[in-house]
Amino acid sequence: MKLPWNDPLSNKFATTIGLITSTGPVGQNIMACEWTHHISYDPGLISISLGFSKATVKNIRESKEFGVNLCATDQSILSSIAGGYSGINYDKIGALKELGFQFYDASKINTLMVKGASLNVECKLFQEVTFGDHIMFVGEAINAAYNPEKQSLIYHDGKYWSLQTLVKPGQEERELMLKILERYKK
Ligand SMILES: Cc1cc2nc3c(=O)[nH]c(=O)nc-3n(C[C@H](O)[C@H](O)[C@H](O)COP(=O)(O)O)c2cc1C
């Protein structure tokens, strides 16, 4: 079966938004990628899944590197521009700079990184695998920094959200959980 884009089934997932920066035949570019996932601690690996037609695919295939910048709650405009227009037709970085967003040079790879993101990770391409209608690029983290003052923007149901902490089960509930689990011990 299919799990199509913007379908109520697909929209039940909630993700952060990776702002993927790259440099290559398309020039300096940025795209929004909800399918950005941390998949290994040691080595630190991050996967991004991109549709075949994305300009970012051309850049990564040639440069073998990319930046992962997690979009912060005050950067939804950045996400909408990076995710709504292709670097094939638009200089998104130029437009974003004019809108007041700032970028800085990565220290270990040849690409721009997003200032004010909640997390910035410079990645070297580790592996490329095609799954269905998307190409998964796995990047190895070679330099990373986080911004303690920023929260990651959340994407769910085609809308932007911010996180809210919920109370974890209390002592009494934990004791009850354990008591029941003990009866199901293998
Ligand atoms: C919030 C958001 C999340 C997105 N997530 C993805 C994604 O995970 N994978 C993907 O291929 N495209 C995703 N897109 C669409 C791309 O960002 C969009 O097609 C963009 O124009 C590609 O840029 P490029 O052609 O310059 O690489 C997303 C768009 C938005 C707005």
The ligand as an ORCA input file, in Angstrom:
! r2SCAN-3c Opt
* xyz 0 1
  C       8.359     21.266      6.686
  C       8.836     20.599      5.419
  C       9.428     19.351      5.476
  C       9.901     18.723      4.316
  N      10.491     17.487      4.399
  C      10.990     16.901      3.292
  C      11.669     15.634      3.396
  O      11.800     15.033      4.455
  N      12.192     15.110      2.244
  C      12.057     15.739      1.025
  O      12.557     15.208      0.016
  N      11.413     16.924      0.910
  C      10.909     17.529      2.016
  N      10.271     18.745      1.918
  C      10.185     19.383      0.604
  C      11.519     20.024      0.167
  O      12.083     20.805      1.197
  C      11.258     20.904     -1.089
  O      10.875     20.063     -2.163
  C      12.427     21.777     -1.481
  O      11.983     22.653     -2.491
  C      13.630     21.016     -1.957
  O      14.665     21.927     -2.171
  P      15.834     21.747     -3.234
  O      15.214     21.317     -4.554
  O      16.444     23.123     -3.303
  O      16.772     20.716     -2.693
  C       9.770     19.379      3.050
  C       9.147     20.638      2.998
  C       8.697     21.246      4.165
  C       8.051     22.607      4.080
*
